Amino acid sequence: MRCLAVCQTELVVRMLETALMSSFETEFLVESRPLARRLHEVGVKVSPGDLHRTDTYLKADLSPTTCVIVEDNNRPGLKKTLTAICDAGATLIYVLATGAGAGSRREDELRAAFPEVSYLTMTELFGAPLVTQISRSLTRARVQQYQRYFADADRVLILMHNDPDPDAMAGGLALRNILRRTKATAILGTLQGVTRPENLRMANLLDIQVESITPASLGEFDRIAMVDVQPHYFGDLMNTVDLVIDHHPPQPGYSTIFKDIRSDYGSTSTILTEHLRAVDVNISERTATALLYAIKSDTLFFNRQANRVDLEAFSFLYPLADATLIRKMEGTEVTLERLEYVMKAFQAGRREDQVFCAFMGQTPREDLVAYVADFYLQLEDIKWTIIAGVVNEMLVLSVRNLGYSRNAGEYVRKCFSSLGSAGGHRSMAKAVVPMARFREKFGALEGVRLSELLLETAVQFLREHQAPEKKKETAKA
């Protein structure tokens, strides 16, 4: 995030630099040239200029998404400065009161003249409150922009990945609420419907209707938004969409008018929770329950790819959700079909050190591949599982891992991105490769031979990845 701080005193510059350096790309504007030279000599990104002129801020490349913090030390001229900033196109403006005369009266005067400006005091400068408030303002501006863009559309498609999981369904439900639409005017759609028992249970208990659509029907919608997925997932089916909200690593090769991709988040539902909060949308018990269950499910209750923001979203949603419904939705059913594929993986599987790989052959659905990968990760002394199956002439691989050497996404991208779709996080990843292209590169491998190939690529990748780590440790010693 970019932040422009308009300051008068060196002390405030230093304090802002300390408070914002970890979260924002901060630049400073000061009126005094000697002060600018002094700050520049110690590495501060600073420029001098007339703070009352609009062109000063235009030269600073100000945009509507730039966060602007203006120091108020109780000297005259603040209103001229704010007018120039507004005329330059800024919309996210904070006034930081530092002068001895700062008080509620001055705040009221500013709010009357500039209703969109937020007024802060020195006590709000340090720590999470300032950063959180600014981040929420940026999110609010982003959400309001796509709300306006979608407002005049008759039919909206909220598209999810094939066989959508709780994160996709909850995210779609939340986005429909943000757009202030009904299930008739904003369809939750997928090219392949919900099949996993626990996901079906969630959809039924929360009355989430997921409609199956066809590639030919995409043209029937005025706007298309994607949740928990990006266009590359669908191959060449669509390269342009209106909105993408996702927590998976960003992928190239498509264009979109709006996007919010945060790969450091544990779930897409965390992002949508922030969107709901930013524009003060009323969150129903049903939506809160779906989002809470999705965050818990996608992060394995904060044991996988989760951070502070996921925990904050969970804490916010918890009192709004129905805990009884969540208990009904939880738990993966062990079915005879799933046990069948667990046994197939056991029979064809190969293991070396703490890596288990297996090719299960023809598989009716992708979710069975992911289930088996999760199942074998529970075994003692297993820290990597790579499970593959053929679904509709596509080789589907699910990768899971534990411990410190966690680069699942990098592994699938290195080994399979040239053949098909491949990506993911450090602890879990997926690749989908046409069998024809796989055979062109590796030959017509089947059964144990294909399991051995997967094991060979995994072991080689881990050795190459761990070698630099060992060199660093040796150098430190």
C-alpha positions in Angstrom: 0.0 0.0 0.0 1.2 3.5 -0.9 1.1 6.3 1.7 1.9 10.0 1.3 2.6 11.8 4.6 2.4 15.6 4.5 4.4 16.8 7.5 5.8 20.0 9.1 8.1 18.6 11.7 11.0 16.1 11.7 9.7 14.4 14.9 6.4 13.5 13.2 8.2 12.3 10.1 10.4 10.0 12.2 7.4 8.7 14.2 5.3 8.0 11.1 8.2 6.3 9.3 8.5 3.9 12.3 4.8 3.3 12.6 4.1 2.6 8.9 7.3 1.1 7.6 6.2 -2.5 8.0 2.8 -2.1 6.2 3.1 0.8 3.8 5.3 2.2 1.1 5.6 5.6 2.6 6.8 8.9 1.0 6.9 12.3 2.7 6.1 15.8 1.6 7.5 18.8 3.6 7.5 22.5 2.9 11.0 23.2 4.3 13.9 22.4 1.8 16.5 22.2 4.6 14.4 19.7 6.4 13.9 17.7 3.2 17.7 17.6 2.6 18.4 16.6 6.2 15.8 13.7 6.0 17.0 12.6 2.6 20.6 12.3 3.9 19.4 9.7 6.5 17.5 7.7 3.9 14.0 9.0 4.2 12.0 9.2 0.9 11.1 12.9 1.0 10.3 15.7 -1.4 9.9 19.5 -0.7 7.0 21.5 -2.1 4.3 24.1 -1.6 1.7 22.2 0.5 -1.1 24.6 -0.6 -0.7 23.9 -4.3 -2.6 21.2 -6.1 0.3 20.5 -8.6 2.5 19.5 -5.7 0.3 16.5 -5.1 -0.1 15.8 -8.8 3.7 15.6 -9.2 3.7 13.2 -6.3 1.6 10.9 -8.4 -1.4 11.0 -6.1 -4.2 8.6 -6.9 -7.6 7.8 -5.3 -6.1 4.7 -3.7 -3.2 6.6 -2.1 -3.5 7.0 1.6 -2.7 10.6 2.6 -1.8 11.5 6.2 -1.6 15.2 7.0 0.0 16.6 10.1 -2.1 19.1 12.0 0.2 21.1 14.4 -2.5 23.8 14.9 -0.8 26.2 12.5 -3.0 28.1 10.0 -3.3 26.9 6.4 -4.5 23.3 7.1 -7.8 23.8 5.1 -5.8 25.1 2.1 -3.6 22.0 2.2 -6.7 19.7 2.4 -8.4 21.5 -0.4 -5.3 21.1 -2.6 -5.1 17.4 -1.8 -8.8 16.8 -2.5 -8.5 18.7 -5.8 -5.6 16.4 -6.8 -8.0 13.5 -6.5 -7.2 12.0 -3.1 -10.1 10.2 -1.3 -8.3 8.5 1.6 -7.3 11.4 3.8 -6.3 11.3 7.5 -5.5 14.3 9.6 -3.1 13.6 12.5 -3.5 16.1 15.4 -0.1 16.9 16.9 -0.5 20.5 18.1 -1.2 21.5 21.7 -4.5 23.1 20.6 -5.9 20.0 19.0 -9.3 19.2 20.4 -12.9 18.2 19.6 -13.7 21.7 18.4 -11.0 21.7 15.7 -12.0 18.2 14.7 -15.7 19.3 14.3 -14.6 22.3 12.2 -12.6 20.0 9.9 -15.3 17.4 9.6 -17.8 20.2 8.6 -15.6 21.4 5.8 -14.2 18.0 4.8 -16.8 15.2 5.7 -14.7 12.4 4.1 -11.6 13.2 6.1 -10.7 11.0 9.2 -9.3 12.8 12.2 -6.7 10.9 14.3 -4.8 11.8 17.5 -1.2 11.0 18.5 -2.4 8.1 20.7 -3.7 6.4 17.6 -0.3 6.7 15.8 1.5 3.6 16.9 0.7 -0.1 16.6 -2.2 -1.9 14.9 -5.0 0.7 15.3 -3.7 3.1 12.8 -2.6 0.5 10.3 -6.0 -1.3 10.7 -8.0 1.8 10.2 -6.1 2.8 7.1 -6.3 -0.7 5.6 -10.0 -0.7 6.2 -10.4 2.6 4.4 -8.5 1.2 1.4 -10.7 -1.8 1.4 -13.8 0.3 1.7 -12.8 2.4 -1.4 -12.1 -0.8 -3.4 -15.4 -2.4 -2.4 -17.4 0.8 -3.1 -15.9 0.9 -6.6 -16.9 -2.6 -7.6 -20.3 -2.1 -5.9 -21.0 0.8 -8.2 -19.7 -1.1 -11.3 -22.0 -4.1 -10.6 -25.1 -2.0 -9.6 -26.6 -1.6 -13.1 -26.2 -5.2 -14.2 -29.3 -7.3 -14.7 -27.7 -10.7 -14.2 -24.5 -11.4 -12.3 -22.5 -14.7 -12.2 -20.4 -15.4 -9.2 -18.2 -18.2 -10.5 -16.5 -20.7 -8.3 -14.0 -23.5 -9.1 -15.2 -27.0 -9.9 -16.7 -28.9 -7.0 -16.6 -25.8 -4.8 -15.5 -26.2 -1.2 -16.7 -24.3 1.9 -14.4 -21.3 1.2 -15.8 -20.8 -2.3 -19.4 -21.2 -1.3 -19.1 -18.9 1.7 -17.2 -16.4 -0.3 -19.8 -16.4 -3.0 -22.6 -16.0 -0.5 -20.8 -13.0 1.1 -20.1 -11.4 -2.2 -23.8 -11.6 -3.1 -24.6 -9.8 0.1 -22.0 -7.1 -0.6 -23.5 -6.6 -4.1 -27.0 -6.4 -2.4 -28.4 -9.0 -4.7 -30.7 -12.0 -4.4 -30.1 -15.6 -5.7 -32.2 -14.7 -8.7 -30.0 -11.7 -9.8 -26.6 -13.1 -8.7 -26.1 -16.8 -9.3 -23.5 -18.9 -7.5 -22.3 -21.0 -10.4 -19.8 -23.7 -11.2 -19.0 -25.8 -14.3 -19.0 -28.9 -12.1 -21.4 -29.1 -9.2 -20.9 -30.0 -5.5 -20.1 -33.7 -4.9 -18.1 -34.0 -1.6 -20.4 -35.2 1.2 -19.3 -32.6 3.7 -19.7 -29.8 1.1 -23.1 -31.1 0.2 -24.0 -31.1 3.9 -23.0 -27.5 4.2 -24.9 -26.4 1.1 -28.1 -28.2 2.4 -27.9 -27.0 5.9 -27.3 -23.3 4.9 -29.6 -23.5 1.9 -26.8 -22.4 -0.5 -27.9 -23.1 -4.1 -25.1 -23.7 -6.5 -26.1 -23.9 -10.1 -24.3 -25.8 -12.8 -23.5 -23.7 -15.8 -22.1 -24.4 -19.2 -19.4 -22.5 -21.2 -22.0 -21.5 -23.7 -24.1 -19.8 -21.0 -21.4 -17.5 -19.8 -22.5 -14.9 -22.4 -25.9 -14.6 -20.8 -24.5 -12.7 -17.8 -23.8 -8.9 -17.7 -21.0 -9.2 -15.1 -18.8 -12.1 -14.0 -17.1 -12.3 -10.7 -14.7 -15.1 -9.6 -14.4 -16.1 -5.9 -11.6 -18.4 -4.6 -10.4 -19.0 -8.1 -8.7 -17.2 -11.0 -9.4 -17.4 -14.8 -6.3 -19.5 -15.5 -8.0 -22.4 -13.7 -10.5 -22.7 -16.6 -7.8 -22.8 -19.3 -8.7 -20.6 -22.3 -12.4 -20.5 -21.5 -12.3 -16.9 -20.3 -9.4 -14.4 -20.2 -11.4 -11.4 -19.1 -13.7 -11.0 -16.1 -15.0 -8.2 -14.0 -13.9 -9.1 -10.5 -11.5 -11.6 -8.9 -11.3 -12.2 -5.2 -8.9 -15.0 -4.2 -6.3 -16.0 -1.6 -4.3 -18.2 -3.9 -1.0 -16.9 -5.5 -1.7 -14.5 -8.3 -1.6 -15.9 -11.8 -0.8 -14.2 -15.1 -2.6 -14.3 -18.5 -5.9 -12.6 -17.8 -7.4 -9.1 -17.4 -9.9 -7.9 -14.9 -11.4 -4.6 -13.9 -11.2 -5.2 -10.2 -9.3 -7.7 -8.2 -8.3 -8.4 -4.6 -5.8 -11.2 -4.3 -4.1 -11.8 -0.9 -2.0 -14.9 -1.0 -0.8 -14.4 2.6 -4.4 -14.9 3.8 -5.5 -18.4 4.9 -8.9 -18.2 3.1 -10.9 -16.2 0.6 -13.6 -15.9 3.3 -11.3 -13.8 5.4 -11.0 -11.3 2.6 -14.7 -11.2 2.1 -15.3 -10.7 5.8 -13.1 -7.6 5.6 -15.1 -6.4 2.6 -18.4 -6.9 4.5 -17.0 -5.0 7.5 -15.5 -2.2 5.4 -18.9 -1.1 4.0 -20.9 -2.0 7.1 -23.1 -4.6 5.4 -25.4 -6.4 7.9 -24.0 -9.9 8.3 -26.8 -12.5 8.8 -26.4 -15.5 11.0 -26.4 -17.7 7.9 -23.6 -15.8 6.2 -21.5 -15.6 9.4 -21.9 -19.3 9.9 -20.8 -20.1 6.3 -17.7 -17.7 6.6 -16.7 -19.0 10.0 -16.9 -22.7 8.9 -15.0 -21.8 5.7 -12.1 -20.1 7.6 -11.9 -23.0 10.0 -12.0 -25.5 7.2 -9.5 -23.9 4.9 -6.9 -23.2 7.6 -7.5 -26.6 9.3 -8.4 -24.6 12.4 -5.4 -22.4 12.0 -2.9 -25.2 11.5 -2.3 -24.4 7.9 -1.6 -21.1 6.0 -3.2 -18.8 8.6 -2.2 -15.5 10.1 -3.4 -12.7 12.3 -6.1 -11.5 9.9 -7.7 -14.9 9.7 -7.9 -15.1 13.5 -9.3 -11.6 13.7 -12.0 -12.5 11.1 -12.8 -15.7 13.0 -13.1 -13.8 16.3 -15.4 -11.2 14.7 -17.7 -13.9 13.1 -17.9 -16.3 16.1 -20.6 -14.5 18.1 -22.7 -14.0 14.9 -22.6 -17.6 13.8 -24.7 -20.7 14.7 -22.3 -23.0 16.5 -24.8 -25.9 16.4 -24.9 -25.8 12.6 -21.1 -25.8 12.4 -20.9 -28.9 14.5 -23.3 -30.6 12.1 -21.2 -29.6 9.1 -17.8 -30.6 10.6 -16.1 -33.9 10.2 -15.2 -35.7 7.1 -17.2 -38.9 6.5 -15.3 -42.1 6.0 -17.1 -43.8 3.1 -16.5 -47.1 1.5 -15.7 -45.3 -1.7 -13.0 -43.2 0.0 -11.5 -46.3 1.7 -11.3 -48.0 -1.7 -9.0 -45.2 -3.0 -7.0 -45.1 0.2 -6.3 -48.8 -0.5 -5.5 -48.2 -4.1 -2.9 -45.6 -3.0 -1.5 -48.0 -0.5 -1.0 -50.7 -3.1 0.6 -48.5 -5.7 2.3 -46.1 -3.3 6.0 -45.6 -2.9 7.9 -44.0 0.0 11.3 -42.6 0.6 12.3 -40.9 3.8 9.3 -38.8 4.8 7.7 -38.6 1.3 4.8 -40.8 0.2 3.7 -40.8 -3.5 0.9 -42.8 -5.2 -0.9 -42.9 -8.5 -4.4 -44.3 -8.1 -5.3 -44.7 -11.8 -8.8 -43.8 -13.1 -10.6 -41.7 -10.5 -14.3 -40.5 -10.7 -13.8 -37.2 -9.0 -11.0 -34.7 -8.0 -12.1 -34.7 -4.3 -10.9 -38.3 -3.9 -7.4 -37.3 -4.8 -7.4 -34.5 -2.2 -8.9 -36.7 0.4 -6.3 -39.4 0.0 -3.5 -36.8 0.1 -4.9 -35.5 3.4 -5.3 -39.0 4.8 -1.7 -40.2 4.3 -0.3 -36.9 5.7 -1.7 -38.2 9.1 0.7 -41.2 9.0 3.7 -41.2 11.4 6.9 -40.0 9.9 5.2 -38.7 6.7 5.7 -35.0 6.0 5.0 -34.9 2.2 2.2 -36.6 0.3 1.8 -36.5 -3.5 -1.3 -38.3 -4.8 -2.4 -38.5 -8.4 -5.4 -39.8 -10.3 -6.9 -39.5 -13.8 -10.2 -37.6 -14.0 -11.7 -37.2 -17.4 -8.3 -37.7 -19.2 -6.7 -35.1 -16.9 -4.0 -36.1 -14.5 -4.9 -34.4 -11.1 -2.2 -34.1 -8.4 -2.8 -33.1 -4.8 0.3 -32.2 -2.7 0.3 -31.8 1.1 3.1 -31.3 3.5 4.1 -30.5 7.1 7.3 -29.3 8.8 9.8 -26.7 7.7 10.5 -27.6 4.1 7.1 -26.5 2.9 7.1 -25.5 -0.8 4.2 -27.4 -2.3 3.2 -24.6 -4.7 6.8 -24.2 -5.9 7.1 -28.0 -6.5 4.0 -28.3 -8.7 4.9 -25.1 -10.6 8.5 -26.3 -11.3 7.5 -29.8 -12.4 4.1 -29.4 -14.1 3.3 -25.8 -15.0 4.7 -26.2 -18.5 2.1 -29.0 -19.1 -1.0 -27.6 -17.5 -2.4 -25.7 -14.5 -0.2 -25.8 -11.4 0.0 -23.7 -8.2 -0.8 -23.4 -4.6 0.6 -22.5 -1.2 3.6 -23.7 0.8 1.7 -26.4 2.5 -0.8 -27.5 -0.1 -0.9 -27.4 -3.9 -2.6 -28.8 -7.0 -1.8 -29.5 -10.6 -4.1 -30.5 -13.4 -2.4 -31.8 -16.6 -3.8 -33.3 -19.8 -2.8 -36.9 -19.9 -1.7 -36.5 -23.6 0.8 -33.8 -22.7 2.0 -35.8 -19.6 2.7 -38.9 -21.8 4.5 -36.7 -24.4 7.0 -35.7 -21.7 7.2 -38.8 -19.5 6.0 -41.7 -21.6 3.0 -44.0 -21.1 3.6 -44.7 -17.4 1.0 -46.4 -15.3 0.5 -47.8 -11.7 3.7 -48.2 -9.7 5.9 -46.7 -12.4 4.0 -43.4 -12.3 4.2 -43.4 -8.5 8.0 -43.9 -8.7 8.2 -41.0 -11.1 6.4 -38.7 -8.7 8.6 -39.8 -5.9 11.7 -39.2 -8.0 10.6 -35.6 -8.8 9.7 -34.9 -5.2 12.9 -36.2 -3.7 15.0 -34.3 -6.3 13.1 -31.1 -5.6 13.5 -31.4 -1.9 17.2 -32.1 -2.2 17.7 -29.0 -4.4 15.6 -26.9 -2.0 17.3 -28.1 1.1 20.8 -27.6 -0.3 20.8 -23.8 -0.1 19.4 -24.0 3.4 22.2 -26.2 4.6 24.7 -23.9 3.0 23.3 -21.0 5.0 23.5 -23.0 8.2 27.1 -23.9 7.5 28.0 -20.3 6.8 26.4 -19.2 10.0 28.2 -21.9 12.0 
